[in-house]
């Protein structure tokens, strides 16, 4: 159903939305959407950092086998 909207259809939808909501409301809405996307990306990056730090802590907690002088090559 939505596969054949095309450029003219999208332009018509944009004009109708602009008339209904007004330019000021749309620009403030887009600003909020941008802030939400930025916040989401920031949360994703912080989550990745926490996982990497947790993985590094887990690796640091693994006891290393002791190597005698005879075992060294």
PDB file of N, CA, C and O in Angstrom:
ATOM      1  N   UNK A   1       0.818  -1.192   0.000  1.00  0.00           N
ATOM      2  CA  UNK A   1       0.000   0.000   0.000  1.00  0.00           C
ATOM      3  C   UNK A   1       0.868   1.263   0.000  1.00  0.00           C
ATOM      4  O   UNK A   1       0.630   2.186  -0.779  1.00  0.00           O
ATOM      5  N   UNK A   2       1.867   1.295   0.874  1.00  0.00           N
ATOM      6  CA  UNK A   2       2.713   2.479   0.967  1.00  0.00           C
ATOM      7  C   UNK A   2       3.912   2.422   0.034  1.00  0.00           C
ATOM      8  O   UNK A   2       4.753   3.322   0.053  1.00  0.00           O
ATOM      9  N   UNK A   3       4.002   1.388  -0.775  1.00  0.00           N
ATOM     10  CA  UNK A   3       5.153   1.239  -1.666  1.00  0.00           C
ATOM     11  C   UNK A   3       5.139   2.238  -2.813  1.00  0.00           C
ATOM     12  O   UNK A   3       6.195   2.524  -3.377  1.00  0.00           O
ATOM     13  N   UNK A   4       3.989   2.774  -3.176  1.00  0.00           N
ATOM     14  CA  UNK A   4       3.907   3.625  -4.356  1.00  0.00           C
ATOM     15  C   UNK A   4       3.524   5.067  -4.015  1.00  0.00           C
ATOM     16  O   UNK A   4       2.833   5.716  -4.801  1.00  0.00           O
ATOM     17  N   UNK A   5       3.958   5.581  -2.860  1.00  0.00           N
ATOM     18  CA  UNK A   5       3.637   6.968  -2.502  1.00  0.00           C
ATOM     19  C   UNK A   5       4.401   7.927  -3.412  1.00  0.00           C
ATOM     20  O   UNK A   5       3.799   8.813  -4.019  1.00  0.00           O
ATOM     21  N   UNK A   6       5.692   7.763  -3.511  1.00  0.00           N
ATOM     22  CA  UNK A   6       6.491   8.601  -4.386  1.00  0.00           C
ATOM     23  C   UNK A   6       6.748   9.986  -3.823  1.00  0.00           C
ATOM     24  O   UNK A   6       6.247  10.334  -2.753  1.00  0.00           O
ATOM     25  N   UNK A   7       7.520  10.766  -4.538  1.00  0.00           N
ATOM     26  CA  UNK A   7       7.903  12.118  -4.113  1.00  0.00           C
ATOM     27  C   UNK A   7       6.717  13.082  -4.053  1.00  0.00           C
ATOM     28  O   UNK A   7       6.599  13.827  -3.081  1.00  0.00           O
ATOM     29  N   UNK A   8       5.840  13.095  -5.048  1.00  0.00           N
ATOM     30  CA  UNK A   8       4.690  14.019  -4.952  1.00  0.00           C
ATOM     31  C   UNK A   8       3.807  13.736  -3.733  1.00  0.00           C
ATOM     32  O   UNK A   8       3.319  14.664  -3.088  1.00  0.00           O
ATOM     33  N   UNK A   9       3.609  12.475  -3.428  1.00  0.00           N
ATOM     34  CA  UNK A   9       2.809  12.112  -2.266  1.00  0.00           C
ATOM     35  C   UNK A   9       3.460  12.551  -0.969  1.00  0.00           C
ATOM     36  O   UNK A   9       2.780  13.035  -0.064  1.00  0.00           O
ATOM     37  N   UNK A  10       4.776  12.387  -0.869  1.00  0.00           N
ATOM     38  CA  UNK A  10       5.492  12.823   0.330  1.00  0.00           C
ATOM     39  C   UNK A  10       5.443  14.340   0.490  1.00  0.00           C
ATOM     40  O   UNK A  10       5.295  14.848   1.601  1.00  0.00           O
ATOM     41  N   UNK A  11       5.567  15.055  -0.618  1.00  0.00           N
ATOM     42  CA  UNK A  11       5.470  16.516  -0.564  1.00  0.00           C
ATOM     43  C   UNK A  11       4.075  16.962  -0.126  1.00  0.00           C
ATOM     44  O   UNK A  11       3.940  17.906   0.652  1.00  0.00           O
ATOM     45  N   UNK A  12       3.058  16.297  -0.616  1.00  0.00           N
ATOM     46  CA  UNK A  12       1.689  16.620  -0.214  1.00  0.00           C
ATOM     47  C   UNK A  12       1.488  16.372   1.284  1.00  0.00           C
ATOM     48  O   UNK A  12       0.878  17.188   1.974  1.00  0.00           O
ATOM     49  N   UNK A  13       1.991  15.273   1.771  1.00  0.00           N
ATOM     50  CA  UNK A  13       1.898  14.968   3.203  1.00  0.00           C
ATOM     51  C   UNK A  13       2.627  16.031   4.014  1.00  0.00           C
ATOM     52  O   UNK A  13       2.111  16.492   5.032  1.00  0.00           O
ATOM     53  N   UNK A  14       3.822  16.428   3.575  1.00  0.00           N
ATOM     54  CA  UNK A  14       4.593  17.451   4.288  1.00  0.00           C
ATOM     55  C   UNK A  14       3.842  18.782   4.334  1.00  0.00           C
ATOM     56  O   UNK A  14       3.832  19.451   5.368  1.00  0.00           O
ATOM     57  N   UNK A  15       3.218  19.166   3.231  1.00  0.00           N
ATOM     58  CA  UNK A  15       2.459  20.426   3.191  1.00  0.00           C
ATOM     59  C   UNK A  15       1.262  20.357   4.129  1.00  0.00           C
ATOM     60  O   UNK A  15       0.984  21.321   4.843  1.00  0.00           O
ATOM     61  N   UNK A  16       0.558  19.245   4.140  1.00  0.00           N
ATOM     62  CA  UNK A  16      -0.605  19.097   5.023  1.00  0.00           C
ATOM     63  C   UNK A  16      -0.182  19.166   6.483  1.00  0.00           C
ATOM     64  O   UNK A  16      -0.837  19.829   7.288  1.00  0.00           O
ATOM     65  N   UNK A  17       0.901  18.493   6.830  1.00  0.00           N
ATOM     66  CA  UNK A  17       1.408  18.534   8.209  1.00  0.00           C
ATOM     67  C   UNK A  17       1.817  19.958   8.573  1.00  0.00           C
ATOM     68  O   UNK A  17       1.532  20.417   9.679  1.00  0.00           O
ATOM     69  N   UNK A  18       2.472  20.655   7.669  1.00  0.00           N
ATOM     70  CA  UNK A  18       2.886  22.034   7.922  1.00  0.00           C
ATOM     71  C   UNK A  18       1.683  22.939   8.151  1.00  0.00           C
ATOM     72  O   UNK A  18       1.711  23.793   9.038  1.00  0.00           O
ATOM     73  N   UNK A  19       0.640  22.762   7.371  1.00  0.00           N
ATOM     74  CA  UNK A  19      -0.568  23.581   7.526  1.00  0.00           C
ATOM     75  C   UNK A  19      -1.265  23.262   8.849  1.00  0.00           C
ATOM     76  O   UNK A  19      -1.730  24.167   9.542  1.00  0.00           O
ATOM     77  N   UNK A  20      -1.337  21.988   9.193  1.00  0.00           N
ATOM     78  CA  UNK A  20      -2.040  21.592  10.413  1.00  0.00           C
ATOM     79  C   UNK A  20      -1.326  22.054  11.680  1.00  0.00           C
ATOM     80  O   UNK A  20      -1.959  22.573  12.600  1.00  0.00           O
ATOM     81  N   UNK A  21      -0.020  21.868  11.728  1.00  0.00           N
ATOM     82  CA  UNK A  21       0.709  22.126  12.964  1.00  0.00           C
ATOM     83  C   UNK A  21       1.422  23.471  12.999  1.00  0.00           C
ATOM     84  O   UNK A  21       1.673  23.999  14.082  1.00  0.00           O
ATOM     85  N   UNK A  22       1.742  24.016  11.891  1.00  0.00           N
ATOM     86  CA  UNK A  22       2.455  25.284  11.857  1.00  0.00           C
ATOM     87  C   UNK A  22       3.959  25.079  11.939  1.00  0.00           C
ATOM     88  O   UNK A  22       4.446  24.067  12.444  1.00  0.00           O
ATOM     89  N   UNK A  23       4.675  26.064  11.431  1.00  0.00           N
ATOM     90  CA  UNK A  23       6.127  25.958  11.338  1.00  0.00           C
ATOM     91  C   UNK A  23       6.797  25.913  12.710  1.00  0.00           C
ATOM     92  O   UNK A  23       7.749  25.157  12.902  1.00  0.00           O
ATOM     93  N   UNK A  24       6.318  26.707  13.660  1.00  0.00           N
ATOM     94  CA  UNK A  24       6.932  26.757  14.983  1.00  0.00           C
ATOM     95  C   UNK A  24       6.810  25.452  15.735  1.00  0.00           C
ATOM     96  O   UNK A  24       7.761  24.999  16.372  1.00  0.00           O
ATOM     97  N   UNK A  25       5.643  24.849  15.661  1.00  0.00           N
ATOM     98  CA  UNK A  25       5.417  23.585  16.365  1.00  0.00           C
ATOM     99  C   UNK A  25       6.272  22.475  15.771  1.00  0.00           C
ATOM    100  O   UNK A  25       6.811  21.650  16.508  1.00  0.00           O
ATOM    101  N   UNK A  26       6.401  22.444  14.462  1.00  0.00           N
ATOM    102  CA  UNK A  26       7.194  21.405  13.810  1.00  0.00           C
ATOM    103  C   UNK A  26       8.672  21.571  14.144  1.00  0.00           C
ATOM    104  O   UNK A  26       9.358  20.584  14.407  1.00  0.00           O
ATOM    105  N   UNK A  27       9.174  22.809  14.136  1.00  0.00           N
ATOM    106  CA  UNK A  27      10.593  23.011  14.446  1.00  0.00           C
ATOM    107  C   UNK A  27      10.897  22.636  15.891  1.00  0.00           C
ATOM    108  O   UNK A  27      11.955  22.071  16.167  1.00  0.00           O
ATOM    109  N   UNK A  28       9.988  22.940  16.822  1.00  0.00           N
ATOM    110  CA  UNK A  28      10.221  22.549  18.219  1.00  0.00           C
ATOM    111  C   UNK A  28      10.145  21.031  18.362  1.00  0.00           C
ATOM    112  O   UNK A  28      10.890  20.439  19.144  1.00  0.00           O
ATOM    113  N   UNK A  29       9.250  20.407  17.611  1.00  0.00           N
ATOM    114  CA  UNK A  29       9.143  18.949  17.644  1.00  0.00           C
ATOM    115  C   UNK A  29      10.411  18.302  17.108  1.00  0.00           C
ATOM    116  O   UNK A  29      10.901  17.331  17.686  1.00  0.00           O
ATOM    117  N   UNK A  30      10.943  18.822  16.021  1.00  0.00           N
ATOM    118  CA  UNK A  30      12.177  18.277  15.454  1.00  0.00           C
ATOM    119  C   UNK A  30      13.360  18.488  16.406  1.00  0.00           C
ATOM    120  O   UNK A  30      14.258  17.649  16.480  1.00  0.00           O
ATOM    121  N   UNK A  31      13.356  19.605  17.130  1.00  0.00           N
ATOM    122  CA  UNK A  31      14.404  19.836  18.124  1.00  0.00           C
ATOM    123  C   UNK A  31      14.349  18.800  19.222  1.00  0.00           C
ATOM    124  O   UNK A  31      15.387  18.316  19.672  1.00  0.00           O
ATOM    125  N   UNK A  32      13.151  18.453  19.660  1.00  0.00           N
ATOM    126  CA  UNK A  32      12.999  17.426  20.690  1.00  0.00           C
ATOM    127  C   UNK A  32      13.412  16.052  20.170  1.00  0.00           C
ATOM    128  O   UNK A  32      14.017  15.264  20.896  1.00  0.00           O
ATOM    129  N   UNK A  33      13.086  15.772  18.929  1.00  0.00           N
ATOM    130  CA  UNK A  33      13.502  14.500  18.327  1.00  0.00           C
ATOM    131  C   UNK A  33      15.025  14.426  18.268  1.00  0.00           C
ATOM    132  O   UNK A  33      15.606  13.382  18.564  1.00  0.00           O
ATOM    133  N   UNK A  34      15.670  15.519  17.891  1.00  0.00           N
ATOM    134  CA  UNK A  34      17.131  15.560  17.844  1.00  0.00           C
ATOM    135  C   UNK A  34      17.746  15.343  19.217  1.00  0.00           C
ATOM    136  O   UNK A  34      18.735  14.622  19.346  1.00  0.00           O
ATOM    137  N   UNK A  35      17.169  15.960  20.243  1.00  0.00           N
ATOM    138  CA  UNK A  35      17.674  15.762  21.604  1.00  0.00           C
ATOM    139  C   UNK A  35      17.497  14.313  22.038  1.00  0.00           C
ATOM    140  O   UNK A  35      18.363  13.751  22.710  1.00  0.00           O
ATOM    141  N   UNK A  36      16.391  13.717  21.660  1.00  0.00           N
ATOM    142  CA  UNK A  36      16.147  12.317  22.006  1.00  0.00           C
ATOM    143  C   UNK A  36      17.144  11.384  21.344  1.00  0.00           C
ATOM    144  O   UNK A  36      17.637  10.446  21.971  1.00  0.00           O
ATOM    145  N   UNK A  37      17.439  11.642  20.076  1.00  0.00           N
ATOM    146  CA  UNK A  37      18.412  10.811  19.358  1.00  0.00           C
ATOM    147  C   UNK A  37      19.789  10.969  19.984  1.00  0.00           C
ATOM    148  O   UNK A  37      20.505   9.983  20.159  1.00  0.00           O
ATOM    149  N   UNK A  38      20.169  12.205  20.327  1.00  0.00           N
ATOM    150  CA  UNK A  38      21.460  12.453  20.967  1.00  0.00           C
ATOM    151  C   UNK A  38      21.542  11.740  22.303  1.00  0.00           C
ATOM    152  O   UNK A  38      22.565  11.133  22.619  1.00  0.00           O
ATOM    153  N   UNK A  39      20.490  11.802  23.081  1.00  0.00           N
ATOM    154  CA  UNK A  39      20.461  11.131  24.378  1.00  0.00           C
ATOM    155  C   UNK A  39      20.560   9.619  24.211  1.00  0.00           C
ATOM    156  O   UNK A  39      21.249   8.951  24.982  1.00  0.00           O
ATOM    157  N   UNK A  40      19.881   9.084  23.217  1.00  0.00           N
ATOM    158  CA  UNK A  40      19.933   7.652  22.950  1.00  0.00           C
ATOM    159  C   UNK A  40      21.348   7.211  22.588  1.00  0.00           C
ATOM    160  O   UNK A  40      21.840   6.210  23.109  1.00  0.00           O
ATOM    161  N   UNK A  41      21.999   7.952  21.699  1.00  0.00           N
ATOM    162  CA  UNK A  41      23.375   7.619  21.314  1.00  0.00           C
ATOM    163  C   UNK A  41      24.315   7.694  22.502  1.00  0.00           C
ATOM    164  O   UNK A  41      25.201   6.853  22.654  1.00  0.00           O
ATOM    165  N   UNK A  42      24.124   8.709  23.350  1.00  0.00           N
ATOM    166  CA  UNK A  42      24.951   8.856  24.540  1.00  0.00           C
ATOM    167  C   UNK A  42      24.761   7.659  25.473  1.00  0.00           C
ATOM    168  O   UNK A  42      25.732   7.148  26.031  1.00  0.00           O
ATOM    169  N   UNK A  43      23.532   7.219  25.643  1.00  0.00           N
ATOM    170  CA  UNK A  43      23.249   6.055  26.480  1.00  0.00           C
ATOM    171  C   UNK A  43      23.877   4.791  25.927  1.00  0.00           C
ATOM    172  O   UNK A  43      24.403   3.974  26.682  1.00  0.00           O
ATOM    173  N   UNK A  44      23.825   4.626  24.613  1.00  0.00           N
ATOM    174  CA  UNK A  44      24.436   3.452  23.976  1.00  0.00           C
ATOM    175  C   UNK A  44      25.943   3.457  24.217  1.00  0.00           C
ATOM    176  O   UNK A  44      26.516   2.424  24.563  1.00  0.00           O
ATOM    177  N   UNK A  45      26.589   4.609  24.039  1.00  0.00           N
ATOM    178  CA  UNK A  45      28.036   4.699  24.237  1.00  0.00           C
ATOM    179  C   UNK A  45      28.411   4.429  25.687  1.00  0.00           C
ATOM    180  O   UNK A  45      29.402   3.746  25.947  1.00  0.00           O
ATOM    181  N   UNK A  46      27.639   4.951  26.634  1.00  0.00           N
ATOM    182  CA  UNK A  46      27.928   4.705  28.049  1.00  0.00           C
ATOM    183  C   UNK A  46      27.757   3.229  28.381  1.00  0.00           C
ATOM    184  O   UNK A  46      28.542   2.675  29.151  1.00  0.00           O
ATOM    185  N   UNK A  47      26.746   2.588  27.814  1.00  0.00           N
ATOM    186  CA  UNK A  47      26.535   1.160  28.033  1.00  0.00           C
ATOM    187  C   UNK A  47      27.694   0.336  27.502  1.00  0.00           C
ATOM    188  O   UNK A  47      28.137  -0.609  28.156  1.00  0.00           O
ATOM    189  N   UNK A  48      28.191   0.686  26.318  1.00  0.00           N
ATOM    190  CA  UNK A  48      29.335  -0.023  25.752  1.00  0.00           C
ATOM    191  C   UNK A  48      30.572   0.151  26.628  1.00  0.00           C
ATOM    192  O   UNK A  48      31.323  -0.802  26.837  1.00  0.00           O
ATOM    193  N   UNK A  49      30.791   1.375  27.146  1.00  0.00           N
ATOM    194  CA  UNK A  49      31.938   1.617  28.023  1.00  0.00           C
ATOM    195  C   UNK A  49      31.833   0.774  29.284  1.00  0.00           C
ATOM    196  O   UNK A  49      32.828   0.201  29.728  1.00  0.00           O
ATOM    197  N   UNK A  50      30.635   0.691  29.871  1.00  0.00           N
ATOM    198  CA  UNK A  50      30.450  -0.110  31.078  1.00  0.00           C
ATOM    199  C   UNK A  50      30.740  -1.578  30.797  1.00  0.00           C
ATOM    200  O   UNK A  50      31.380  -2.249  31.607  1.00  0.00           O
ATOM    201  N   UNK A  51      30.275  -2.083  29.660  1.00  0.00           N
ATOM    202  CA  UNK A  51      30.538  -3.481  29.323  1.00  0.00           C
ATOM    203  C   UNK A  51      32.024  -3.735  29.133  1.00  0.00           C
ATOM    204  O   UNK A  51      32.544  -4.753  29.590  1.00  0.00           O
ATOM    205  N   UNK A  52      32.715  -2.811  28.457  1.00  0.00           N
ATOM    206  CA  UNK A  52      34.155  -2.989  28.251  1.00  0.00           C
ATOM    207  C   UNK A  52      34.919  -2.925  29.572  1.00  0.00           C
ATOM    208  O   UNK A  52      35.854  -3.695  29.791  1.00  0.00           O
ATOM    209  N   UNK A  53      34.517  -2.001  30.452  1.00  0.00           N
ATOM    210  CA  UNK A  53      35.175  -1.910  31.751  1.00  0.00           C
ATOM    211  C   UNK A  53      34.924  -3.167  32.577  1.00  0.00           C
ATOM    212  O   UNK A  53      35.823  -3.662  33.256  1.00  0.00           O
ATOM    213  N   UNK A  54      33.699  -3.677  32.517  1.00  0.00           N
ATOM    214  CA  UNK A  54      33.371  -4.897  33.252  1.00  0.00           C
ATOM    215  C   UNK A  54      34.169  -6.073  32.720  1.00  0.00           C
ATOM    216  O   UNK A  54      34.656  -6.903  33.488  1.00  0.00           O
ATOM    217  N   UNK A  55      34.302  -6.140  31.395  1.00  0.00           N
ATOM    218  CA  UNK A  55      35.078  -7.227  30.792  1.00  0.00           C
ATOM    219  C   UNK A  55      36.547  -7.107  31.188  1.00  0.00           C
ATOM    220  O   UNK A  55      37.195  -8.117  31.466  1.00  0.00           O
ATOM    221  N   UNK A  56      37.082  -5.879  31.218  1.00  0.00           N
ATOM    222  CA  UNK A  56      38.477  -5.678  31.611  1.00  0.00           C
ATOM    223  C   UNK A  56      38.672  -6.055  33.077  1.00  0.00           C
ATOM    224  O   UNK A  56      39.703  -6.628  33.428  1.00  0.00           O
ATOM    225  N   UNK A  57      37.708  -5.745  33.938  1.00  0.00           N
ATOM    226  CA  UNK A  57      37.805  -6.129  35.344  1.00  0.00           C
ATOM    227  C   UNK A  57      37.766  -7.637  35.499  1.00  0.00           C
ATOM    228  O   UNK A  57      38.484  -8.197  36.327  1.00  0.00           O
ATOM    229  N   UNK A  58      36.925  -8.304  34.701  1.00  0.00           N
ATOM    230  CA  UNK A  58      36.848  -9.763  34.771  1.00  0.00           C
ATOM    231  C   UNK A  58      38.164 -10.392  34.335  1.00  0.00           C
ATOM    232  O   UNK A  58      38.612 -11.368  34.936  1.00  0.00           O
ATOM    233  N   UNK A  59      38.780  -9.849  33.306  1.00  0.00           N
ATOM    234  CA  UNK A  59      40.058 -10.381  32.823  1.00  0.00           C
ATOM    235  C   UNK A  59      41.148 -10.142  33.874  1.00  0.00           C
ATOM    236  O   UNK A  59      42.012 -10.994  34.079  1.00  0.00           O
ATOM    237  N   UNK A  60      41.105  -8.987  34.535  1.00  0.00           N
ATOM    238  CA  UNK A  60      42.100  -8.679  35.552  1.00  0.00           C
ATOM    239  C   UNK A  60      41.940  -9.576  36.770  1.00  0.00           C
ATOM    240  O   UNK A  60      42.918  -9.813  37.479  1.00  0.00           O
ATOM    241  N   UNK A  61      40.749 -10.080  37.036  1.00  0.00           N
ATOM    242  CA  UNK A  61      40.501 -10.935  38.195  1.00  0.00           C
ATOM    243  C   UNK A  61      40.930 -12.376  37.976  1.00  0.00           C
ATOM    244  O   UNK A  61      41.013 -13.137  38.939  1.00  0.00           O
ATOM    245  N   UNK A  62      41.206 -12.775  36.737  1.00  0.00           N
ATOM    246  CA  UNK A  62      41.633 -14.143  36.458  1.00  0.00           C
ATOM    247  C   UNK A  62      43.047 -14.325  36.973  1.00  0.00           C
ATOM    248  O   UNK A  62      43.949 -13.580  36.590  1.00  0.00           O
ATOM    249  N   UNK A  63      43.252 -15.326  37.855  1.00  0.00           N
ATOM    250  CA  UNK A  63      44.607 -15.528  38.380  1.00  0.00           C
ATOM    251  C   UNK A  63      45.546 -16.037  37.280  1.00  0.00           C
ATOM    252  O   UNK A  63      45.193 -16.929  36.510  1.00  0.00           O
ATOM    253  N   UNK A  64      46.718 -15.467  37.224  1.00  0.00           N
ATOM    254  CA  UNK A  64      47.717 -15.849  36.244  1.00  0.00           C
ATOM    255  C   UNK A  64      48.558 -16.981  36.820  1.00  0.00           C
ATOM    256  O   UNK A  64      48.926 -16.932  37.993  1.00  0.00           O
ATOM    257  N   UNK A  65      48.865 -17.982  36.036  1.00  0.00           N
ATOM    258  CA  UNK A  65      49.704 -19.078  36.545  1.00  0.00           C
ATOM    259  C   UNK A  65      51.120 -18.577  36.815  1.00  0.00           C
ATOM    260  O   UNK A  65      51.670 -17.753  36.084  1.00  0.00           O
ATOM    261  N   UNK A  66      51.682 -19.111  37.896  1.00  0.00           N
ATOM    262  CA  UNK A  66      53.057 -18.722  38.234  1.00  0.00           C
ATOM    263  C   UNK A  66      54.012 -19.462  37.318  1.00  0.00           C
ATOM    264  O   UNK A  66      53.808 -20.639  37.022  1.00  0.00           O
ATOM    265  N   UNK A  67      55.035 -18.789  36.875  1.00  0.00           N
ATOM    266  CA  UNK A  67      56.031 -19.377  35.983  1.00  0.00           C
ATOM    267  C   UNK A  67      57.349 -19.443  36.736  1.00  0.00           C
ATOM    268  O   UNK A  67      57.856 -18.430  37.218  1.00  0.00           O
ATOM    269  N   UNK A  68      57.903 -20.658  36.831  1.00  0.00           N
ATOM    270  CA  UNK A  68      59.206 -20.837  37.483  1.00  0.00           C
ATOM    271  C   UNK A  68      60.296 -20.453  36.505  1.00  0.00           C
ATOM    272  O   UNK A  68      60.071 -20.334  35.301  1.00  0.00           O
ATOM    273  N   UNK A  69      61.475 -20.263  37.053  1.00  0.00           N
ATOM    274  CA  UNK A  69      62.615 -19.905  36.204  1.00  0.00           C
ATOM    275  C   UNK A  69      62.947 -21.034  35.256  1.00  0.00           C
ATOM    276  O   UNK A  69      63.433 -20.779  34.154  1.00  0.00           O
ATOM    277  N   UNK A  70      62.700 -22.284  35.646  1.00  0.00           N
ATOM    278  CA  UNK A  70      62.983 -23.449  34.792  1.00  0.00           C
ATOM    279  C   UNK A  70      62.030 -23.486  33.602  1.00  0.00           C
ATOM    280  O   UNK A  70      62.402 -23.942  32.521  1.00  0.00           O
ATOM    281  N   UNK A  71      60.801 -23.007  33.798  1.00  0.00           N
ATOM    282  CA  UNK A  71      59.799 -23.067  32.747  1.00  0.00           C
ATOM    283  C   UNK A  71      60.005 -22.003  31.670  1.00  0.00           C
ATOM    284  O   UNK A  71      59.492 -22.132  30.559  1.00  0.00           O
ATOM    285  N   UNK A  72      60.754 -20.957  31.999  1.00  0.00           N
ATOM    286  CA  UNK A  72      60.982 -19.903  31.015  1.00  0.00           C
ATOM    287  C   UNK A  72      61.915 -20.380  29.926  1.00  0.00           C
ATOM    288  O   UNK A  72      62.847 -21.140  30.189  1.00  0.00           O
ATOM    289  N   UNK A  73      61.673 -19.944  28.713  1.00  0.00           N
ATOM    290  CA  UNK A  73      62.508 -20.358  27.587  1.00  0.00           C
ATOM    291  C   UNK A  73      63.530 -19.320  27.325  1.00  0.00           C
ATOM    292  O   UNK A  73      64.342 -19.470  26.412  1.00  0.00           O
TER     293      UNK A  73
END
